[in-house]
Amino acid sequence: MICRHSSSTSKWISAIKNASSPHKSIQIYIQMHQKSIPIDSFTLLYTLSASTHLHNLPLLHHLHAHISKLGFTSNVYIMSSLLHGYSSNAACFHDASNLFDEMPERSIVTWNTMITGFSRSGNVDKARTLFDEMPLKNVGSWSAMIAAYVNSGDRRKGLGLFGKMVVDEKIKPDVFTLSSVVGACGHMGAIGFVLGKSVHGFVIKNEWDANVKLGTALIDMYAKCGYLKVASVVFDMMRETNVVSWTALICGAAQHGYVSEAIHLFERMQKVGVKPNELTFTGILSACVQAGLVDEGRKYFKMIVEYGLKPNIHHYCCMVNLFGKAGELEDMYEVIMNMQIEPNMNIWGSFLNSCKAENNFEMAERVIDKVIEMLRPEEDGGVYNLIADLFVMGEKWDDAERMRRLMVRQNVKKARGASYI
C-alpha cells in the first residue's frame, strides 16, 4: 500500500519527479537524506525510477539498504520498482533473482519483470518455468513469454504460445503481443507471411493504431517477404516513425534488389531529419554492392563517420565486396589496411578471391602469410584451397604443395557452396 506523504515533503517529491536528469533526481534525494526530511514511498518510487536509467549497481545497492532501513520491504510497489532496476541491468540480474525469491508479496508486474529479465539473460527455460508457476496471468505475461521465445530465435514456440493464448485461453492480444508475433513471422517464410497478414487484418478490423514497434514489425515482415509496396503503404500510414522504421524499409528494398528505391528512401530520411544508425548504413551499402555503385558506396561509407558513428565489420565487408566486384584491388587493400577493427576471415577471403578473379597474385602475396596464421582447419577449408590455387596461379609450386600437405595434416575439408563474395 502506498503511504500518504505530508505537505512538507511534497515539494521535494515534485522536484525528484520533475528533475532535468536522473543524476539530478539522485542529488535531490541525497539532500533530503542529509537534511533529515522524512522519506516516504513516493520519494522512493520516483528515486528508484530515476536510478534505473543510470545502470549503477552500487547506487541500487545503496537504495536497497535505505528501503530496508526505512521498513518498506513489504511494500510491493517499491519492491517491484527495485526489482525492475536490478533486472534492467544484466550485471546485477543475480540481485534481481535473489530479491524476487525474498519478496513476501508479488504482483503480476513482478512476475512479468522476472520473465523478461530471465529472457534477456538468455535463460528462456527459467522464464517459462516462472510463467507456468504464475498464479494469475495477464496479457502482459503472455506477451513477455512470447517475446522471450521470439527474441531467442525459437519462433515456432512463440507462435505456438500465441495460439494457445488466443484460442485456448481466449485472451485478446495487445499491440505488444502482436509486435513480437509479427517479428517472428518475418523470419518464417510463406507460413509466417500468411500469419503475419492475418495479424495485420486483425489490427485493421479492430481499428487499432499501430504504434511504432508494431508498425515497424509489419514493415519488416512485408519487406523481408518481398512486398515492398505493401511495406511502404504501412509506413506511410504510421502516425509516428523512427530510424528503425526507415531502416526496415531501406534494408528490405536492398535485400530484394530495389536499389534505386533504397537510395531514394535513404535520401528522403535525411531530408526529414532522421539520423541513420549503423544498420541503416549496412542496408544502403548492401544496395550499392548489388548494383556496383562504387562512387555512391564511397559517399555513404564516408557519411558513417560524418554522423558520429564508427564503421563496423558489416560496413567494411560491404566496401570490400563493392571494390572486389569492381576489380579495384588497391582500394580494397587500402580499406582493409585502414580498418579500425581486426579483419575477419570473410574480409580476407573476399580479398583473396578477388585477387584470383583478377589474376593478380602480387596483390594476394601481400597478405597470404598473415591469412595463413589465422586459418582455422574446422572452419576455413575454402580459404586453404583458395590460397593453394593462388600459389599455383603465381607459379609458386613448392608453396602450393606445402598448402596441400598442410590441409591433409590438419584434416581440412572444404565446405560445399562456400563463397566470400
C-alpha positions as CSV (number, residue, x, y, z in Angstrom):
1,M,0.0,0.0,0.0
2,I,1.3,3.5,-0.9
3,C,1.5,5.7,2.2
4,R,0.4,9.3,2.1
5,H,3.0,12.0,2.0
6,S,2.9,15.1,4.1
7,S,2.8,18.6,2.6
8,S,6.3,19.3,4.0
9,T,7.8,16.7,1.6
10,S,5.6,17.5,-1.4
11,K,8.0,20.0,-3.0
12,W,10.9,17.6,-2.6
13,I,8.9,14.8,-4.2
14,S,7.9,17.0,-7.1
15,A,11.5,18.1,-7.5
16,I,12.7,14.5,-7.8
17,K,9.8,13.6,-10.2
18,N,10.4,16.6,-12.5
19,A,14.2,16.8,-12.3
20,S,16.0,17.6,-15.5
21,S,18.0,14.3,-15.4
22,P,18.3,11.1,-13.4
23,H,21.5,12.4,-11.8
24,K,19.7,15.5,-10.6
25,S,16.9,13.3,-9.0
26,I,19.5,11.4,-7.1
27,Q,21.2,14.6,-5.9
28,I,17.8,15.8,-4.6
29,Y,17.2,12.5,-2.8
30,I,20.7,12.8,-1.1
31,Q,19.9,16.3,0.0
32,M,16.6,15.1,1.6
33,H,18.5,12.4,3.4
34,Q,21.2,14.9,4.6
35,K,18.5,17.3,5.9
36,S,16.6,14.6,7.7
37,I,13.5,15.3,5.7
38,P,11.0,12.3,6.0
39,I,11.2,9.9,3.1
40,D,8.0,8.2,2.1
41,S,7.0,5.7,-0.5
42,F,6.5,8.3,-3.3
43,T,10.0,9.6,-2.7
44,L,11.5,6.1,-3.0
45,L,9.4,5.3,-6.1
46,Y,10.5,8.3,-8.1
47,T,14.1,7.9,-6.9
48,L,14.2,4.3,-8.0
49,S,12.7,5.2,-11.4
50,A,15.5,7.7,-11.9
51,S,18.2,5.3,-10.8
52,T,17.1,2.6,-13.2
53,H,18.2,4.8,-16.1
54,L,21.7,5.1,-14.7
55,H,22.5,1.3,-14.6
56,N,24.6,2.0,-11.4
57,L,24.8,-1.2,-9.3
58,P,26.3,0.4,-6.2
59,L,23.6,3.1,-6.2
60,L,20.9,0.4,-6.4
61,H,22.5,-1.5,-3.5
62,H,22.6,1.8,-1.5
63,L,18.9,2.5,-2.2
64,H,18.1,-1.1,-1.4
65,A,19.7,-0.7,2.0
66,H,17.7,2.5,2.6
67,I,14.5,0.8,1.7
68,S,15.3,-2.0,4.3
69,K,16.3,0.5,6.9
70,L,13.1,2.6,6.4
71,G,10.9,-0.5,6.6
72,F,9.5,-0.5,3.1
73,T,10.4,-4.1,2.2
74,S,6.8,-5.2,2.4
75,N,5.6,-2.5,0.0
76,V,5.0,-4.4,-3.2
77,Y,5.2,-1.3,-5.4
78,I,8.5,-0.2,-4.1
79,M,10.0,-3.7,-4.2
80,S,8.7,-4.1,-7.7
81,S,10.4,-0.9,-8.8
82,L,13.6,-2.0,-7.2
83,L,13.3,-5.4,-8.9
84,H,12.9,-3.6,-12.2
85,G,16.0,-1.6,-11.6
86,Y,18.1,-4.8,-10.9
87,S,16.6,-6.7,-13.8
88,S,17.3,-3.9,-16.3
89,N,21.0,-4.3,-15.7
90,A,22.5,-7.6,-16.9
91,A,25.4,-7.2,-14.5
92,C,23.1,-7.3,-11.5
93,F,20.4,-9.7,-12.6
94,H,21.5,-12.1,-9.9
95,D,20.4,-9.5,-7.3
96,A,17.0,-9.3,-9.0
97,S,16.6,-13.1,-8.8
98,N,17.6,-13.0,-5.1
99,L,15.2,-10.1,-4.4
100,F,12.3,-11.9,-6.2
101,D,12.9,-15.0,-4.1
102,E,12.8,-12.9,-0.9
103,M,9.7,-10.9,-1.7
104,P,6.8,-11.6,0.7
105,E,4.3,-10.4,-1.8
106,R,4.4,-10.5,-5.6
107,S,2.3,-8.7,-8.2
108,I,1.7,-9.8,-11.8
109,V,4.1,-6.9,-12.8
110,T,6.7,-8.5,-10.6
111,W,6.4,-11.9,-12.3
112,N,6.4,-10.3,-15.7
113,T,9.5,-8.4,-14.9
114,M,11.4,-11.6,-14.0
115,I,10.2,-13.4,-17.1
116,T,11.6,-10.6,-19.2
117,G,14.7,-10.5,-17.1
118,F,15.5,-14.2,-17.5
119,S,14.7,-13.9,-21.2
120,R,17.3,-11.1,-21.6
121,S,19.9,-13.1,-19.7
122,G,19.4,-16.0,-22.1
123,N,17.6,-18.3,-19.7
124,V,14.3,-18.9,-21.6
125,D,13.7,-22.2,-19.8
126,K,13.7,-20.4,-16.4
127,A,11.4,-17.7,-17.8
128,R,8.9,-20.4,-19.0
129,T,9.1,-22.1,-15.5
130,L,8.1,-18.8,-13.9
131,F,5.4,-18.3,-16.5
132,D,3.9,-21.7,-15.7
133,E,4.1,-21.1,-11.9
134,M,2.3,-17.7,-12.0
135,P,-0.9,-17.9,-10.0
136,L,-2.5,-15.2,-12.3
137,K,-1.5,-14.1,-15.7
138,N,-2.5,-11.0,-17.8
139,V,-1.9,-10.1,-21.4
140,G,1.5,-8.7,-20.4
141,S,2.6,-12.1,-19.0
142,W,1.7,-13.8,-22.3
143,S,3.4,-11.0,-24.3
144,A,6.6,-11.3,-22.2
145,M,6.8,-15.1,-22.7
146,I,6.1,-14.9,-26.4
147,A,8.7,-12.2,-26.8
148,A,11.2,-14.4,-24.8
149,Y,10.8,-17.2,-27.4
150,V,10.9,-14.9,-30.4
151,N,13.9,-13.0,-29.2
152,S,15.8,-16.2,-28.5
153,G,15.1,-17.4,-32.1
154,D,12.6,-20.1,-31.0
155,R,9.9,-18.5,-33.1
156,R,7.7,-21.7,-33.5
157,K,7.3,-22.0,-29.7
158,G,6.5,-18.3,-29.6
159,L,3.8,-18.6,-32.2
160,G,2.6,-21.8,-30.6
161,L,2.1,-20.0,-27.3
162,F,0.4,-17.2,-29.1
163,G,-2.1,-19.7,-30.5
164,K,-2.7,-21.1,-27.0
165,M,-3.3,-17.6,-25.7
166,V,-5.9,-16.7,-28.3
167,V,-7.6,-20.0,-29.0
168,D,-7.4,-21.9,-25.6
169,E,-7.3,-19.0,-23.1
170,K,-9.5,-16.6,-25.1
171,I,-7.2,-13.7,-24.2
172,K,-7.2,-10.7,-26.6
173,P,-3.7,-9.7,-27.6
174,D,-2.5,-6.1,-27.5
175,V,-0.1,-4.3,-29.7
176,F,2.9,-5.5,-27.8
177,T,1.9,-9.1,-28.2
178,L,1.3,-8.6,-31.9
179,S,4.7,-6.9,-32.4
180,S,6.5,-10.0,-31.2
181,V,4.3,-12.3,-33.3
182,V,4.8,-10.2,-36.5
183,G,8.5,-10.1,-35.8
184,A,8.6,-13.9,-35.8
185,C,6.5,-14.1,-38.9
186,G,9.1,-12.1,-40.9
187,H,11.6,-14.9,-40.4
188,M,9.4,-17.9,-41.2
189,G,8.8,-17.7,-45.0
190,A,5.4,-18.3,-46.6
191,I,3.8,-19.8,-43.4
192,G,4.9,-16.8,-41.4
193,F,3.7,-14.4,-44.1
194,V,0.2,-15.8,-44.0
195,L,0.0,-15.5,-40.2
196,G,1.5,-12.0,-40.4
197,K,-1.1,-10.9,-42.9
198,S,-3.8,-12.3,-40.6
199,V,-2.4,-10.3,-37.7
200,H,-2.4,-7.2,-39.8
201,G,-6.0,-7.9,-40.7
202,F,-6.8,-8.2,-37.0
203,V,-5.3,-4.8,-36.3
204,I,-7.3,-3.2,-39.2
205,K,-10.5,-4.9,-38.2
206,N,-10.2,-3.7,-34.6
207,E,-9.3,-0.2,-35.9
208,W,-6.1,-0.1,-33.8
209,D,-3.5,2.5,-34.5
210,A,-0.3,0.6,-34.9
211,N,2.4,2.0,-32.6
212,V,6.0,2.4,-33.8
213,K,7.0,-1.0,-32.7
214,L,4.1,-2.9,-34.3
215,G,4.2,-0.7,-37.4
216,T,7.9,-1.3,-37.8
217,A,7.4,-5.1,-37.3
218,L,4.8,-5.1,-40.1
219,I,7.1,-3.1,-42.4
220,D,10.0,-5.5,-41.7
221,M,7.8,-8.6,-42.4
222,Y,6.4,-7.3,-45.7
223,A,9.8,-6.0,-46.8
224,K,11.6,-9.3,-45.9
225,C,8.9,-11.2,-47.9
226,G,9.4,-9.0,-50.9
227,Y,6.2,-7.0,-50.6
228,L,7.9,-3.6,-50.6
229,K,4.8,-1.7,-51.9
230,V,2.7,-3.0,-49.0
231,A,5.5,-2.2,-46.6
232,S,5.6,1.3,-48.0
233,V,1.8,1.7,-47.5
234,V,2.1,0.6,-43.9
235,F,5.0,3.1,-43.4
236,D,3.0,5.9,-44.9
237,M,0.0,5.2,-42.7
238,M,2.0,5.3,-39.5
239,R,1.4,8.4,-37.4
240,E,4.9,8.2,-36.0
241,T,8.0,6.6,-37.4
242,N,11.6,6.4,-36.2
243,V,15.0,5.3,-37.6
244,V,14.1,1.7,-37.1
245,S,11.1,2.0,-39.3
246,W,13.1,3.8,-42.0
247,T,15.9,1.2,-41.7
248,A,13.5,-1.7,-42.1
249,L,12.2,-0.3,-45.3
250,I,15.7,0.5,-46.7
251,C,17.1,-2.9,-45.8
252,G,14.0,-4.6,-47.3
253,A,14.5,-2.7,-50.6
254,A,18.2,-3.5,-50.7
255,Q,17.6,-7.2,-49.9
256,H,15.3,-7.7,-52.9
257,G,17.4,-5.6,-55.3
258,Y,15.3,-2.4,-55.3
259,V,18.5,-0.3,-55.3
260,S,17.1,3.0,-56.6
261,E,14.2,2.7,-54.0
262,A,16.7,2.1,-51.2
263,I,18.7,5.2,-52.2
264,H,15.6,7.3,-52.6
265,L,14.4,6.2,-49.1
266,F,17.8,7.0,-47.6
267,E,17.8,10.5,-49.1
268,R,14.2,11.1,-48.0
269,M,15.0,10.0,-44.5
270,Q,17.9,12.5,-44.3
271,K,15.6,15.3,-45.6
272,V,13.1,14.8,-42.8
273,G,15.9,14.9,-40.3
274,V,16.0,11.3,-39.2
275,K,19.6,10.3,-38.3
276,P,20.6,6.9,-39.8
277,N,22.1,4.3,-37.5
278,E,24.7,1.5,-38.1
279,L,22.1,-0.8,-39.6
280,T,20.8,1.8,-41.9
281,F,24.2,2.2,-43.4
282,T,24.6,-1.6,-43.7
283,G,21.4,-1.6,-45.8
284,I,22.3,1.3,-48.1
285,L,25.9,-0.1,-48.6
286,S,24.4,-3.5,-49.4
287,A,22.3,-1.8,-52.1
288,C,25.4,-0.2,-53.6
289,V,27.2,-3.6,-53.6
290,Q,24.3,-5.2,-55.5
291,A,24.3,-2.5,-58.2
292,G,28.1,-2.0,-58.3
293,L,27.7,1.7,-57.3
294,V,31.3,2.4,-56.3
295,D,31.1,6.2,-56.0
296,E,27.9,6.1,-54.1
297,G,29.3,3.4,-51.8
298,R,32.3,5.7,-51.1
299,K,30.0,8.5,-50.3
300,Y,27.8,6.6,-47.9
301,F,30.8,4.9,-46.2
302,K,32.3,8.4,-45.5
303,M,28.9,9.5,-44.1
304,I,29.2,6.9,-41.3
305,V,31.9,9.0,-39.6
306,E,30.1,12.3,-40.5
307,Y,27.1,11.1,-38.5
308,G,29.3,10.4,-35.5
309,L,29.2,6.6,-35.9
310,K,32.0,4.0,-36.2
311,P,32.2,1.7,-39.2
312,N,31.5,-1.9,-38.1
313,I,32.5,-5.2,-39.6
314,H,29.4,-5.3,-41.8
315,H,30.2,-1.9,-43.3
316,Y,33.8,-3.0,-44.1
317,C,32.5,-6.2,-45.6
318,C,30.3,-4.2,-47.9
319,M,33.1,-1.9,-49.0
320,V,35.5,-4.8,-49.6
321,N,32.9,-6.6,-51.7
322,L,32.0,-3.5,-53.6
323,F,35.6,-2.8,-54.6
324,G,36.1,-6.5,-55.3
325,K,33.2,-6.7,-57.7
326,A,34.6,-3.6,-59.5
327,G,38.1,-5.1,-59.6
328,E,39.5,-2.2,-57.6
329,L,42.1,-4.3,-55.7
330,E,44.2,-1.4,-54.5
331,D,41.1,0.3,-53.0
332,M,40.1,-3.0,-51.5
333,Y,43.5,-3.4,-49.9
334,E,43.5,0.2,-48.6
335,V,40.2,-0.3,-46.9
336,I,41.4,-3.5,-45.2
337,M,44.7,-1.9,-44.0
338,N,42.8,1.1,-42.6
339,M,40.2,-0.9,-40.7
340,Q,39.7,0.3,-37.1
341,I,38.9,-3.3,-36.1
342,E,40.5,-6.6,-36.8
343,P,39.6,-8.0,-40.3
344,N,37.8,-11.4,-40.1
345,M,38.2,-14.3,-42.4
346,N,35.3,-13.2,-44.6
347,I,37.2,-10.0,-45.3
348,W,40.4,-11.8,-46.2
349,G,38.6,-14.5,-48.2
350,S,36.8,-11.8,-50.2
351,F,40.1,-10.0,-50.9
352,L,41.9,-13.2,-51.9
353,N,39.0,-14.4,-54.1
354,S,39.1,-11.0,-55.9
355,C,42.8,-11.3,-56.5
356,K,42.2,-14.7,-58.0
357,A,39.4,-13.4,-60.2
358,E,41.7,-10.5,-61.4
359,N,44.6,-12.9,-61.9
360,N,46.7,-10.7,-59.6
361,F,49.0,-12.9,-57.4
362,E,51.2,-9.9,-56.5
363,M,48.3,-8.3,-54.5
364,A,47.4,-11.6,-52.8
365,E,51.0,-12.2,-51.9
366,R,50.9,-9.1,-49.7
367,V,48.6,-10.8,-47.2
368,I,48.9,-14.5,-47.7
369,D,51.3,-15.1,-44.8
370,K,49.1,-13.2,-42.4
371,V,46.0,-15.1,-43.5
372,I,47.7,-18.5,-43.1
373,E,48.4,-17.6,-39.5
374,M,44.7,-17.0,-38.9
375,L,43.4,-20.1,-40.6
376,R,41.1,-22.5,-38.6
377,P,41.0,-26.0,-40.1
378,E,37.5,-26.7,-39.0
379,E,36.0,-23.6,-40.5
380,D,38.2,-22.2,-43.2
381,G,38.6,-25.1,-45.6
382,G,37.6,-22.9,-48.6
383,V,40.4,-20.4,-47.8
384,Y,43.0,-23.2,-47.6
385,N,42.0,-24.2,-51.2
386,L,41.9,-20.6,-52.3
387,I,45.5,-20.0,-51.1
388,A,46.7,-23.2,-52.7
389,D,45.1,-22.1,-56.0
390,L,46.7,-18.7,-55.7
391,F,50.1,-20.2,-55.3
392,V,49.6,-22.3,-58.4
393,M,48.4,-19.1,-60.2
394,G,51.7,-17.4,-59.1
395,E,53.7,-20.5,-60.1
396,K,54.8,-21.0,-56.5
397,W,54.7,-24.7,-56.8
398,D,56.5,-25.5,-53.6
399,D,54.2,-23.3,-51.6
400,A,51.2,-24.8,-53.3
401,E,52.4,-28.3,-52.4
402,R,53.1,-27.1,-48.8
403,M,49.5,-25.9,-48.5
404,R,48.1,-29.2,-49.8
405,R,50.2,-31.2,-47.3
406,L,49.1,-28.8,-44.5
407,M,45.4,-29.5,-45.5
408,V,46.0,-33.2,-45.3
409,R,47.9,-33.0,-42.0
410,Q,45.1,-30.8,-40.4
411,N,42.3,-32.9,-41.9
412,V,40.9,-29.8,-43.7
413,K,37.6,-30.2,-45.5
414,K,36.2,-27.5,-47.8
415,A,32.6,-26.6,-47.0
416,R,30.5,-27.0,-50.1
417,G,29.0,-24.0,-51.6
418,A,31.2,-21.5,-49.6
419,S,31.7,-18.1,-51.0
420,Y,33.4,-14.9,-50.0
421,I,31.6,-12.5,-52.4
